[in-house]
């Protein structure tokens, strides 16, 4: 007769389900549903999301280069404002008056 402890140990040693296995390299992830994405982020969340520092985001907001909304004492950066600031929206104006293009590589000569 097998003890409860031995049976639990056997369960832990079983192979993981296929659903929990990592996707093979090159496999594409399904596109996220826009209705489930966040509409706005705190400054700290926007910093984590973009890889930029919190101080840089506050400086850009202060200079008027990054739009935000104020809710009480909190500053929220909407997804749209963040995309505009990063130049991800085609035709959006970047800080300094530079227009973003849909396929900017940085190597194009003017």
TORSEKOL-926813 format. One record per residue: residue in one letter; x, y, z of N, C-alpha, C in turn. Coordinates in steps of 0.1 Angstrom, whole numbers, padded with zeros to 4 digits, always signed. Layout:
N
aXYZXYZXYZ/...
# end
This chain:
110
x+0008-0012+0000+0000+0000+0000+0009+0013+0000/x+0006+0022-0008+0014+0034-0010+0009+0045+0000/x+0018+0052+0007+0015+0062+0016+0010+0075+0008/x+0003+0084+0016-0001+0096+0009+0011+0105+0005/x+0022+0104+0013+0034+0112+0010+0040+0107-0003/x+0041+0094-0004+0047+0088-0016+0039+0091-0029/x+0025+0091-0027+0017+0094-0039+0018+0108-0043/x+0020+0118-0033+0022+0132-0036+0035+0134-0043/x+0045+0127-0038+0059+0128-0044+0058+0123-0059/x+0051+0113-0062+0049+0108-0075+0042+0118-0084/x+0032+0126-0078+0025+0136-0086+0035+0147-0090/x+0044+0151-0081+0053+0162-0083+0063+0158-0094/x+0067+0146-0095+0077+0141-0104+0072+0139-0118/x+0059+0140-0120+0053+0137-0134+0057+0149-0143/x+0056+0146-0156+0060+0156-0166+0049+0167-0166/x+0053+0179-0168+0043+0190-0169+0034+0189-0181/x+0023+0195-0180+0013+0195-0191+0019+0202-0202/x+0014+0199-0214+0019+0206-0226+0016+0221-0226/x+0005+0225-0219+0001+0239-0219+0011+0247-0211/x+0018+0241-0201+0028+0249-0193+0042+0249-0199/x+0044+0241-0210+0057+0241-0216+0060+0254-0223/x+0072+0259-0223+0075+0271-0231+0073+0269-0246/x+0069+0280-0252+0067+0280-0266+0081+0278-0273/x+0081+0271-0284+0094+0270-0292+0098+0284-0297/x+0111+0286-0299+0116+0299-0304+0110+0301-0318/x+0106+0313-0321+0100+0317-0334+0085+0315-0334/x+0079+0309-0324+0065+0308-0323+0059+0321-0320/x+0049+0325-0326+0043+0338-0323+0032+0337-0312/x+0032+0347-0304+0021+0348-0294+0009+0354-0300/x-0003+0350-0295-0015+0356-0300-0015+0371-0296/x-0021+0379-0305-0022+0393-0303-0031+0395-0291/x-0028+0404-0282-0037+0407-0270-0049+0414-0275/x-0060+0411-0269-0073+0418-0272-0072+0432-0267/x-0074+0442-0276-0073+0456-0272-0082+0460-0260/x-0094+0453-0259-0103+0456-0248-0098+0452-0235/x-0088+0443-0234-0082+0438-0222-0069+0446-0218/x-0064+0454-0227-0052+0462-0224-0055+0473-0215/x-0046+0477-0207-0048+0489-0198-0049+0502-0206/x-0058+0511-0202-0060+0523-0208-0050+0534-0203/x-0046+0533-0190-0037+0543-0184-0028+0536-0174/x-0017+0542-0172-0006+0537-0163-0002+0548-0153/x+0002+0544-0142+0008+0553-0132+0022+0556-0138/x+0029+0566-0133+0042+0570-0138+0052+0558-0136/x+0051+0552-0124+0060+0540-0121+0057+0529-0131/x+0044+0526-0134+0041+0515-0143+0046+0519-0157/x+0044+0531-0161+0049+0535-0175+0064+0534-0176/x+0071+0538-0165+0086+0536-0165+0090+0522-0166/x+0083+0513-0159+0087+0499-0160+0083+0493-0174/x+0072+0498-0180+0068+0493-0193+0077+0498-0204/x+0082+0510-0203+0090+0515-0214+0105+0513-0211/x+0109+0511-0199+0123+0510-0196+0130+0523-0194/x+0122+0534-0193+0127+0547-0190+0126+0550-0175/x+0134+0559-0170+0133+0562-0156+0121+0570-0153/x+0117+0569-0140+0105+0576-0135+0108+0591-0136/x+0121+0595-0133+0125+0609-0133+0124+0615-0147/x+0128+0607-0157+0128+0612-0171+0113+0614-0175/x+0104+0605-0171+0090+0607-0174+0085+0620-0168/x+0088+0622-0155+0083+0634-0148+0089+0647-0155/x+0102+0646-0159+0108+0658-0166+0101+0661-0179/x+0098+0650-0187+0091+0652-0200+0077+0657-0198/x+0070+0653-0187+0057+0658-0184+0058+0673-0181/x+0068+0676-0173+0069+0690-0168+0072+0699-0180/x+0080+0694-0190+0084+0702-0202+0073+0702-0212/x+0062+0694-0210+0051+0694-0220+0053+0684-0231/x+0063+0676-0231+0066+0666-0241+0058+0653-0240/x+0053+0650-0228+0045+0638-0225+0032+0642-0218/x+0021+0640-0225+0008+0644-0219+0004+0634-0209/x-0004+0638-0200-0009+0630-0189-0023+0635-0185/x-0030+0628-0177-0042+0633-0170-0040+0632-0155/x-0047+0641-0149-0045+0642-0134-0058+0637-0128/x-0057+0627-0119-0069+0622-0112-0066+0624-0097/x-0072+0634-0091-0068+0637-0077-0054+0642-0077/x-0046+0635-0069-0031+0639-0069-0023+0631-0078/x-0029+0620-0084-0022+0611-0093-0021+0616-0107/x-0009+0613-0113-0007+0615-0127-0009+0602-0134/x-0017+0601-0144-0019+0589-0152-0015+0592-0166/x-0007+0583-0172-0003+0584-0186-0011+0574-0194/x-0019+0579-0203-0027+0570-0211-0019+0562-0221/x-0023+0551-0226-0016+0543-0236-0014+0551-0248/x-0024+0559-0252-0023+0568-0264-0012+0578-0262/x-0011+0585-0251-0001+0595-0248+0013+0588-0248/x+0014+0577-0243+0027+0570-0242+0031+0566-0256/x+0022+0561-0264+0026+0557-0278+0030+0570-0286/x+0023+0581-0284+0026+0594-0290+0040+0598-0287/x+0043+0598-0274+0056+0602-0269+0067+0594-0274/x+0065+0581-0275+0075+0572-0281+0076+0571-0296/x+0066+0578-0302+0066+0579-0317+0061+0566-0323/x+0053+0559-0316+0048+0546-0321+0036+0548-0330/x+0029+0560-0328+0017+0562-0336+0022+0569-0349/x+0019+0563-0361+0023+0570-0374+0017+0584-0375/x+0026+0593-0378+0022+0607-0380+0022+0615-0367/x+0025+0608-0356+0025+0615-0343+0038+0624-0343/x+0036+0635-0336+0048+0644-0335+0056+0641-0322/x+0069+0639-0324+0078+0636-0313+0082+0648-0306/x+0088+0647-0294+0093+0659-0288+0104+0666-0297/x+0103+0679-0298+0112+0686-0307+0107+0689-0321/x+0094+0685-0322+0087+0687-0335+0090+0678-0346/x+0097+0666-0343+0100+0656-0353+0088+0647-0355/x+0084+0645-0368+0073+0636-0371+0078+0622-0371/x+0070+0613-0365+0073+0599-0366+0067+0593-0379/x+0075+0583-0384+0070+0576-0396+0066+0562-0392/x+0059+0555-0401+0055+0542-0398+0066+0532-0398/x+0077+0535-0406+0088+0525-0407+0101+0532-0405/x+0103+0539-0394+0115+0546-0391+0126+0536-0386/x+0137+0536-0392+0148+0527-0388+0160+0535-0382/x+0160+0548-0383+0171+0556-0377+0183+0557-0387/x+0183+0549-0398+0194+0549-0407+0191+0557-0419/x+0179+0562-0421+0176+0570-0433+0182+0584-0432/x+0188+0587-0443+0194+0601-0444+0184+0611-0449/x+0183+0623-0443+0173+0633-0448+0176+0638-0462/
# end
